[in-house]
Amino acid sequence: MHRPAPMSLLQELLESCRVRVEGVTRGAGFFVAPGHVVSCAHVAGAQPGTRVPVEWRGVRYEGVVRAASAPPARPGRGLWPYPDLAVVEVPDAPAGHPCAWLQGLLPPAGTPLTAAGFSDTYEPGVPAARTAELRRGGSTFLHGGRMMELAGAEVNEGLSGGPVLSHASGGVCGVVKATRLKGTDMGGLATPVSALRLLDPEVYRAVVRGHDRFHGEDGRWPVAADLVRAYDPYTPYGPAHGRPCGSVHGPVPDGGAALSGDEHRQLLALLSSLPVLPAGEHRAAFLAAAATGAAPQEDYPLLDHRDVFTDLAAQMPPEDGRLPYELAYAADLAARGHGGRDAVQRLRDRVLIVGGRLGLGDQAQRRLTGGPAGTERPSIIGRVRHSLRDRRRYHVAVWRYRSPEDIVPGAAESEALPLQAALELLAELLPEQIEIMGGVTRPGLVELILPEEALDEGFPDWLLWPEYPWFALGRKQHVVVRPLERHEAPALHAAWESRWEHLAGRSIGEALVCVCGRDGQNQAALGASFDGDPALAAVALAGSPRSGPVADAYRVAVASGVPMMAWQRGAAACARGQDGPGGGTCGVPGRHACPGERFLAQARAALAGTARDELPEKVCSLRNEAVAAAGAEEDHIGGRIVLLWDDPRRQIPRLPLAPAEAGEGPTGRT
């Protein structure tokens, strides 16, 4: 006795979901969630609240249009506008009726398809159930939307509104819309099921969450789809004809692990129980989980967790050793903890189970905890570096840092730009990365690796959110600067790492010393002092590193590995007074009150008791205190404070860079 082929099982399930709809015209529809039918608007009607008869298995029910796309401006003239879809609620639908499994990914050209609907060809006026065996043609753009071409068989009127099953994915990928030419086998058009996202968002969410909950409990369809995908979709199905191309978990594409349809349906069911998020957060969540440069479907908005999940699943698989993007997204949601404790815990458990099945259990655990031990401080790292071909121009790049093993580029490095244009591009890139890492109202670390000439820009005062003109970058986020020159010179790293460790456990207020580059603080003397005392690790600059002798002192501190510096943005070099200790001269460096500059005393007082790792938060707090002290901002240390905080453990990967050819730089050298 032969078992039925997996595709035969799917086609039977498809037909079991089909309904007749008698609205504006007569056509088909199909159950997608308990008590909810999808059809075409030109079949069911375009006005929400319209009552429409629905027949399933010979029994008529009263349905109500809950959402539909608009009718044509001139009724009776041509095809209905895109997407020509409607959702019909059937309140009295029988319990336990089947529901189709939706698969938004369009199949490639040539894929076999099955459409289900009705036909009265052989008995006019008496519709009979019909399936049509078709194949995917190309795409037609109609009324601003992408339509899927159906080829290879007649698409009669009674198929309109019916489901289109993809033999490649095993799910319903489209809704039959129109025939190309009546009475011929020239095929027709279908609307992708993803276009349901263009309907009323509340109705859409209710439908897809009902759909996912249903299939979370009834796994017949996804399991059958997995059996289909275990064989080459372009050969006959079944063990006697097709050759296996994967396990029952589905084929594994070259270059990465893949989730099975059964795993998809279990995860989607869990996502359907999480609270609805503001629509704007979904794109950020997609970008946080996706590969660099990836983007969600342009044609359809992201309205719920399912949309992010399925758009990520439609991407090319990640390289070996990385979580599938949709699984990474599920882990991110679980890590954020939105929803009830039980729902979040079930999602966490499922992520770990699927990750373990893929051999990626450690990666799943790290994604759930934010790092190997859950203690890494996530951040956004922006870098502005000189062009190798022309040091008057700069490249911009940003990364999302979660741990040394999880550093994701936020965008491809830019072309070489003038400095001002490079800083403007950095300002454009930061808001999206901040949104991905939790949003502007969730304070996080922003690390800017900058050349010396850019250190004194007003980054903390950048206003990057036009809708909130009082949101300043440095008062909402923990903004620090880091010296590009040290990052590009590995020979300087040993001293850097040593001084960083010397700061551990110390009060920064007590560790601060002052340098200004004047008198005895020449570069050689300062260098000798730093070399002789590895505990010198926190410096208050008596002026901006862009001003006079302070710049010389700053360069010595960078080369000596000093990981923490602070100064007042735009401040002139210290003008010495004559009433301080030592007759108006400082030590090398200054370890006591500065004779002519009160910044050291202010910094010591403000940072008293502050530990090394607490500095970014503390300085952000000082900036807010300065603004809150209305009228006294200029006198407050937080008004113009700049913090250089350079943790040697937090480095971006170094990539080999090809030198420029001779003569390409402004002086003929790189």
C-alpha positions in Angstrom: 0.0 0.0 0.0 1.5 3.3 -1.1 1.3 6.4 1.1 0.1 9.6 -0.5 2.8 11.9 -1.7 3.4 15.0 0.6 2.2 17.4 -2.1 -1.1 15.5 -2.4 -1.6 16.0 1.3 -1.0 19.8 0.9 -3.4 20.0 -2.0 -6.1 18.3 0.1 -5.5 20.7 2.9 -5.7 23.6 0.4 -9.0 22.5 -0.9 -10.4 21.9 2.6 -9.8 25.7 3.3 -11.6 26.9 0.2 -15.0 28.7 0.5 -17.4 30.2 -2.0 -18.0 34.0 -1.6 -21.0 35.8 -3.1 -20.5 39.5 -2.7 -20.0 42.1 -5.4 -19.3 39.1 -7.7 -19.1 35.4 -7.2 -15.8 33.9 -6.5 -13.7 32.1 -4.0 -12.0 32.7 -0.7 -10.1 30.6 1.9 -9.9 30.4 5.7 -6.6 31.8 7.0 -7.5 32.0 10.7 -10.4 30.8 12.9 -13.5 32.7 11.7 -11.6 34.7 9.1 -11.6 34.4 5.3 -9.4 36.1 2.7 -10.7 36.9 -0.7 -10.5 39.6 -3.3 -12.1 43.0 -2.7 -13.8 42.8 -6.1 -15.4 39.5 -5.0 -16.4 40.2 -1.4 -16.8 44.0 -1.5 -14.7 47.0 -0.5 -16.9 48.5 2.2 -16.1 47.4 5.8 -19.3 46.2 7.5 -20.9 44.8 4.4 -22.5 41.5 4.9 -21.6 38.8 2.4 -22.6 35.1 2.2 -19.9 32.5 2.6 -20.3 28.8 1.8 -18.1 26.1 3.2 -18.8 22.4 2.6 -22.3 23.1 1.4 -23.3 25.2 4.4 -23.9 28.9 4.1 -22.7 31.4 6.7 -23.1 35.1 7.0 -19.8 36.9 6.8 -18.9 40.6 7.4 -16.2 42.5 5.5 -13.8 43.8 8.2 -11.1 45.3 5.9 -10.7 45.7 2.2 -8.7 47.7 -0.3 -10.4 50.6 -2.2 -12.7 50.0 -5.2 -11.9 51.6 -8.6 -12.6 55.3 -9.0 -14.9 54.5 -11.9 -16.8 51.3 -11.2 -17.1 48.8 -14.0 -14.0 50.1 -15.7 -11.0 47.7 -15.7 -9.4 45.8 -12.9 -9.8 46.8 -9.2 -6.8 48.7 -7.8 -3.9 47.0 -6.0 -3.9 45.0 -3.8 -7.6 44.0 -4.4 -7.8 42.1 -1.1 -10.5 41.7 1.6 -10.8 40.1 5.0 -14.2 38.7 5.8 -15.1 37.6 9.4 -17.4 34.6 9.7 -18.6 34.8 13.3 -20.5 31.5 13.2 -17.8 29.5 11.4 -17.7 26.0 12.7 -15.2 25.2 15.4 -12.1 23.4 14.2 -12.3 24.4 10.5 -8.9 24.2 8.8 -6.8 27.2 8.0 -4.3 27.8 5.2 -0.6 28.2 6.0 0.5 31.6 4.6 4.0 31.9 3.1 4.9 35.5 2.0 8.0 34.6 0.0 7.2 34.6 -3.7 8.4 31.4 -5.4 11.0 31.7 -8.3 9.9 31.6 -11.9 8.9 28.2 -13.1 7.7 26.9 -9.7 4.7 24.7 -9.9 1.6 26.2 -8.3 -1.9 25.0 -7.4 -4.9 27.4 -7.4 -8.2 26.5 -5.8 -11.6 27.9 -6.5 -14.7 27.2 -8.5 -15.9 26.8 -12.1 -19.2 26.5 -13.9 -17.7 25.7 -17.3 -19.4 22.3 -17.6 -22.7 23.3 -15.9 -23.4 27.0 -16.3 -24.8 28.6 -13.2 -23.7 25.7 -11.0 -20.2 26.3 -9.6 -18.2 23.2 -9.0 -14.9 23.0 -7.0 -11.9 23.3 -9.2 -8.1 23.3 -8.8 -5.8 24.6 -11.5 -2.2 23.4 -12.0 -0.1 26.4 -12.9 3.4 27.6 -12.8 5.0 30.9 -11.7 5.6 33.2 -14.6 7.2 36.6 -14.1 5.9 39.7 -12.3 3.6 42.5 -13.6 3.4 45.9 -11.9 -0.2 47.0 -11.8 -1.6 50.1 -10.1 1.6 50.5 -8.1 2.0 46.9 -6.9 3.7 43.7 -7.8 1.4 41.0 -9.2 2.5 37.4 -9.6 1.9 36.0 -13.1 0.2 32.6 -13.3 0.9 30.6 -16.4 0.1 27.2 -18.0 -3.6 26.8 -17.5 -7.0 28.6 -17.6 -7.7 31.1 -14.8 -11.5 31.3 -14.9 -13.6 33.8 -13.0 -14.6 31.4 -10.3 -10.9 31.1 -9.1 -10.9 34.8 -8.2 -10.2 35.2 -4.5 -8.9 31.7 -4.2 -5.6 30.6 -2.7 -2.4 29.9 -4.7 -0.2 27.1 -3.2 3.6 27.2 -3.9 5.1 23.8 -4.5 8.5 25.2 -3.5 7.6 26.4 0.0 4.4 24.4 0.6 2.5 27.5 1.7 -0.1 29.8 0.2 1.8 32.6 -1.5 -0.9 34.4 -3.4 -4.6 35.2 -4.0 -6.0 34.7 -7.6 -7.0 38.1 -9.0 -7.7 38.0 -12.7 -7.5 36.0 -15.9 -5.4 37.2 -18.8 -7.8 36.2 -21.5 -11.1 34.4 -20.8 -11.5 30.9 -22.2 -7.8 30.4 -22.8 -4.9 28.7 -21.0 -3.0 31.9 -20.9 -3.2 32.1 -17.1 -3.7 35.3 -15.2 -2.5 37.3 -12.1 -2.4 36.7 -8.4 -1.7 39.2 -5.5 1.0 38.2 -3.1 -0.3 37.4 0.4 2.2 39.9 1.8 0.0 42.6 0.4 -2.4 41.9 3.3 -0.1 44.2 5.2 -1.6 47.1 3.1 -5.0 46.6 4.8 -6.3 48.0 8.1 -3.4 47.3 10.6 -5.6 46.2 13.5 -7.6 43.8 11.4 -4.4 42.5 9.8 -2.8 41.8 13.2 -5.9 40.1 14.5 -5.9 37.8 11.4 -2.2 36.9 11.4 -2.0 36.4 15.1 -5.1 34.1 14.9 -3.4 32.3 12.0 -0.2 31.8 13.9 -1.9 30.6 17.1 -3.9 28.1 15.0 -0.9 26.6 13.4 0.9 26.6 16.7 -1.6 24.1 17.8 -2.3 22.3 14.5 1.0 21.4 12.8 -0.4 19.4 10.0 0.2 21.9 7.2 3.8 23.0 8.2 4.9 19.4 8.8 3.5 18.4 5.4 5.3 21.4 3.8 8.6 20.2 5.5 8.1 16.8 3.9 7.7 18.4 0.5 10.8 20.5 0.9 12.8 17.5 1.8 12.8 16.7 -1.9 13.9 18.7 -4.9 10.9 20.9 -5.7 11.6 20.7 -9.4 11.3 16.9 -9.7 8.3 14.7 -9.0 7.6 14.3 -5.3 7.9 11.2 -3.2 10.7 8.8 -2.3 10.3 6.8 -5.5 10.9 9.8 -7.8 12.6 12.6 -6.0 16.0 12.6 -4.3 16.3 13.9 -0.8 18.0 17.3 -0.5 17.8 17.7 3.3 16.3 16.2 6.4 12.8 16.4 7.7 13.8 19.8 9.1 14.0 21.1 5.5 16.9 21.6 3.1 19.9 23.5 4.5 21.1 26.1 2.0 24.8 26.4 1.3 26.5 28.7 3.8 24.2 28.5 6.7 21.7 26.7 8.9 17.9 26.7 8.1 14.8 26.5 10.3 12.2 24.0 9.3 8.6 25.0 8.6 7.6 23.3 11.9 10.1 25.4 13.8 8.8 28.5 12.1 5.2 27.8 13.1 6.2 27.2 16.7 8.2 30.4 16.9 5.5 32.4 15.2 2.9 31.1 17.6 5.0 32.3 20.5 5.5 35.7 18.9 1.7 36.1 18.4 1.4 36.1 22.2 3.7 39.1 22.7 2.4 42.6 23.1 1.9 44.8 20.0 4.8 47.2 19.5 4.7 50.7 17.9 5.1 50.2 14.1 8.3 52.3 14.1 10.1 49.8 16.3 9.8 46.9 13.8 12.2 48.3 11.2 14.9 48.9 13.9 14.4 45.3 15.2 14.8 44.0 11.6 18.0 45.8 11.1 19.4 44.7 14.5 18.9 41.0 13.5 19.7 41.2 9.7 22.9 41.2 7.8 24.6 44.5 7.0 22.8 46.2 4.1 19.7 44.0 4.3 16.3 45.7 4.2 12.7 44.6 4.7 10.3 44.3 1.8 10.0 47.8 0.4 6.4 47.3 -0.8 4.8 46.3 2.5 5.0 47.9 6.0 6.1 46.0 9.0 3.0 45.9 11.2 3.7 43.0 13.6 6.4 40.6 14.9 5.4 38.1 12.2 6.3 40.6 9.4 9.8 41.1 10.8 10.3 37.4 11.3 9.1 36.4 7.8 11.0 39.2 6.1 14.2 38.0 7.9 13.5 34.4 6.9 13.4 35.5 3.3 17.0 36.8 3.4 19.9 34.8 2.1 21.1 32.6 4.9 23.9 33.8 7.1 27.4 32.4 7.0 28.3 29.3 8.9 28.3 29.7 12.6 25.8 32.5 12.8 22.2 32.3 13.9 19.5 32.4 11.2 18.3 36.0 11.2 14.8 35.1 12.2 16.0 33.1 15.2 18.3 36.0 16.2 15.2 38.3 16.1 13.3 35.9 18.3 16.2 35.9 20.7 16.3 39.7 20.7 12.6 39.9 21.6 13.1 37.3 24.4 16.1 39.3 25.7 14.1 42.5 25.9 11.5 40.8 28.0 8.4 42.4 26.5 5.3 40.4 27.5 4.3 38.2 30.4 7.0 36.1 32.1 5.6 32.8 30.9 5.4 34.0 27.3 9.0 35.3 27.3 10.3 32.2 29.0 8.6 29.9 26.4 10.2 32.0 23.7 13.6 31.8 25.3 13.3 28.0 25.6 12.2 27.6 22.0 15.2 29.7 20.8 17.6 27.5 22.8 16.0 24.3 21.5 16.1 25.4 17.9 19.6 26.8 18.3 20.8 23.5 19.8 19.2 21.6 17.0 21.2 23.7 14.5 24.4 23.3 16.5 24.3 26.9 17.5 23.3 26.7 21.1 26.2 28.8 22.4 25.4 31.6 19.9 21.7 31.5 20.9 22.6 31.7 24.6 24.9 34.7 23.9 22.2 36.4 21.9 19.7 36.0 24.8 22.1 37.4 27.3 23.9 40.1 25.3 27.3 38.5 25.7 29.3 35.5 26.8 28.5 36.2 30.5 25.7 38.7 30.1 27.9 41.5 31.4 29.2 43.2 28.3 28.2 46.8 27.8 26.5 47.1 24.3 27.3 50.3 22.4 27.4 52.0 19.0 30.9 52.6 17.8 31.3 55.3 15.1 34.6 55.9 13.4 35.9 58.7 11.2 39.3 57.9 9.7 41.6 59.5 7.2 41.6 58.4 3.6 44.8 56.6 2.8 44.9 58.5 -0.5 44.2 62.0 0.8 44.4 62.8 4.5 42.3 65.8 4.0 39.3 63.5 3.4 37.7 60.9 5.7 35.8 57.7 5.7 32.8 57.1 8.1 31.7 53.7 9.5 29.5 52.6 12.4 29.2 49.3 14.2 26.9 47.8 16.8 28.9 46.3 19.6 27.5 43.7 21.9 30.6 41.6 22.7 34.0 41.0 21.2 32.4 38.1 19.3 29.3 40.1 18.2 30.3 43.3 16.4 28.0 44.1 13.5 28.6 46.8 10.9 25.7 49.2 10.8 26.5 50.4 7.3 29.2 50.0 4.7 32.1 52.4 5.1 31.6 55.6 3.2 33.5 57.0 0.4 36.2 59.6 1.2 34.6 62.9 2.3 35.6 66.3 3.5 35.6 66.5 7.3 32.4 68.4 7.7 30.6 66.1 5.3 31.9 63.1 7.1 30.6 64.4 10.4 27.2 65.2 8.9 27.1 61.6 7.6 27.9 60.3 11.0 25.1 62.4 12.4 22.7 60.8 9.9 23.8 57.3 10.7 23.5 57.4 14.5 19.8 57.7 15.1 18.9 54.5 13.3 21.7 52.6 15.1 20.5 54.0 18.4 16.9 52.9 17.6 18.2 49.4 16.8 20.0 49.2 20.2 16.9 50.1 22.1 15.9 53.7 21.2 16.8 57.2 22.1 15.0 57.1 25.5 17.1 54.0 26.6 20.5 55.5 27.5 23.3 53.6 25.9 27.0 54.0 25.2 28.0 55.9 22.0 31.8 55.6 21.3 33.2 57.9 18.6 36.7 57.0 17.3 38.0 60.3 15.9 41.1 61.9 14.5 42.6 64.7 16.7 41.2 67.4 14.5 37.6 66.2 15.1 37.8 65.6 18.9 36.5 69.0 19.9 33.3 69.0 17.8 30.0 69.5 19.7 28.9 65.9 19.5 27.0 66.0 22.8 24.9 68.9 21.6 23.9 67.3 18.3 20.1 67.5 17.8 19.3 64.4 15.8 15.6 63.9 16.4 13.6 66.7 14.7 10.4 65.7 16.3 12.0 66.2 19.7 14.1 69.3 19.3 15.3 69.2 23.0 16.8 65.7 22.7 20.5 66.3 22.6 22.7 63.3 21.8 25.0 63.7 24.8 22.2 64.2 27.3 20.2 61.2 26.0 23.2 58.8 25.4 26.5 58.3 27.1 28.8 59.9 24.5 32.5 59.4 24.7 35.3 60.1 22.2 38.3 57.8 21.5 41.6 58.7 19.7 41.9 57.2 16.2 45.6 57.6 16.2 46.1 55.0 19.0 43.7 52.6 17.5 45.7 52.6 14.3 49.0 52.1 16.1 49.3 48.6 17.6 52.7 49.5 19.1 50.9 51.7 21.6 48.5 49.1 22.8 50.5 47.5 25.6 50.8 50.8 27.6 47.2 51.5 26.9 46.1 48.2 28.3 48.3 48.5 31.3 47.1 52.0 32.3 43.5 50.9 31.8 44.0 48.2 34.4 45.6 50.7 36.8 42.4 52.7 36.8 40.3 49.7 38.0 39.0 50.3 41.5 40.2 53.9 41.8 38.2 57.0 42.2 38.7 59.1 39.1 38.5 62.3 41.1 41.6 61.2 43.0 43.4 59.8 40.0 43.2 63.0 37.9 46.3 65.0 37.0 46.6 68.1 34.9 48.6 68.7 31.8 48.8 71.8 29.7 52.1 71.6 27.8 53.5 74.8 29.1 56.9 75.5 30.7 58.4 72.3 32.0 55.6 70.2 30.6 57.3 69.8 27.2 56.8 66.6 25.3 60.0 64.9 26.4 59.4 65.7 30.1 55.8 64.6 30.0 56.8 61.4 28.2 59.4 60.6 30.8 56.9 61.2 33.6 54.4 58.8 32.0 57.0 56.2 31.4 58.1 56.4 35.0 54.6 56.0 36.5 52.2 53.5 34.9 49.5 54.6 37.4 49.2 57.9 35.6 46.0 57.0 33.7 43.5 59.9 34.1 44.2 63.4 32.8 42.4 66.7 32.9 43.6 68.9 30.0 44.0 72.5 30.8 42.3 73.6 27.5 41.1 72.0 24.3 43.5 69.5 22.6 43.1 71.8 19.6 44.6 74.8 21.4 48.3 75.6 21.4 50.6 73.7 23.8 47.7 71.5 25.0 47.7 69.7 21.7 51.4 68.7 22.2 50.5 67.4 25.7 47.5 65.5 24.4 49.6 63.7 21.8 52.1 62.5 24.5 49.2 61.3 26.6 47.7 59.3 23.7 51.1 57.8 22.8 51.7 56.9 26.5 48.5 55.0 26.7 46.4 57.3 28.9 42.9 55.9 28.5 40.9 58.6 30.2 41.0 62.4 29.6 38.6 65.2 30.1 38.5 68.9 29.0 36.2 71.7 28.3 35.2 71.9 24.6 36.6 75.0 22.9 38.6 76.1 25.9 41.7 78.1 25.3 45.0 76.9 26.7 45.4 77.6 30.4 46.4 81.2 31.2 48.7 80.8 34.3 48.0 82.7 37.4 50.8 83.4 40.0 49.0 82.5 43.1 49.1 78.8 43.1 51.5 76.3 44.6 55.0 76.4 43.3 54.9 80.1 42.4 52.6 79.7 39.5 54.2 76.6 37.9 52.8 73.1 37.7 54.4 69.8 38.1 55.1 67.4 35.3 52.2 66.6 35.2 50.3 68.8 37.6 49.2 66.8 40.7 47.9 69.7 42.7 45.4 72.5 42.1 46.2 74.2 38.8 47.4 77.8 39.3 45.5 79.3 36.5 42.7 76.9 35.5 39.8 75.8 37.8 38.8 72.9 35.5 41.0 70.4 37.4 39.4 71.3 40.7 35.9 71.1 39.3 36.6 67.8 37.6 38.0 66.3 40.8 35.0 67.4 42.8 32.5 66.3 40.2 34.1 62.9 39.7 35.0 62.1 43.3 34.0 58.5 44.0 33.3 57.8 40.4 34.8 54.5 39.2 36.4 54.0 35.8 33.4 52.1 34.3 30.9 54.6 35.6 32.4 57.6 33.8 30.2 57.7 30.7 27.0 57.7 32.8 28.4 60.2 35.2 29.4 62.7 32.5 26.0 62.3 30.8 24.4 63.2 34.2 26.7 66.2 34.5 25.6 67.4 31.1 21.9 67.2 32.1 22.7 69.0 35.5 24.3 71.8 33.6 21.2 72.4 31.4 18.9 72.0 34.3 20.8 74.8 36.1 19.1 77.4 34.0 21.2 80.5 33.5 24.3 78.9 35.1 25.2 76.4 32.3 28.5 78.1 31.4 29.7 77.9 35.0 28.7 74.2 35.4 31.4 71.7 34.5 28.8 69.7 32.6 28.1 72.5 30.2 31.1 71.8 27.8 32.8 68.7 29.2 34.3 66.3 26.8 35.1 62.7 28.0 37.8 60.6 26.3 37.1 57.1 27.6 39.1 54.5 25.7 38.5 50.9 26.8 41.2 48.8 25.1 39.0 45.7 25.3 36.4 47.3 23.0 38.0 47.4 19.6 36.6 46.9 16.2 38.2 44.3 13.9 41.2 45.5 12.1 41.1 44.9 8.4 44.1 45.1 6.0 44.0 48.3 4.0 45.7 48.6 0.6 48.1 51.6 0.4 47.5 54.2 -2.3 49.6 54.2 -5.4 52.4 56.8 -5.5 51.2 60.2 -6.5 47.6 59.8 -5.5 47.8 61.7 -2.2 48.2 65.4 -2.0 51.9 65.1 -1.5 52.4 61.9 -3.5 52.4 59.7 -0.4 49.6 58.0 1.6 
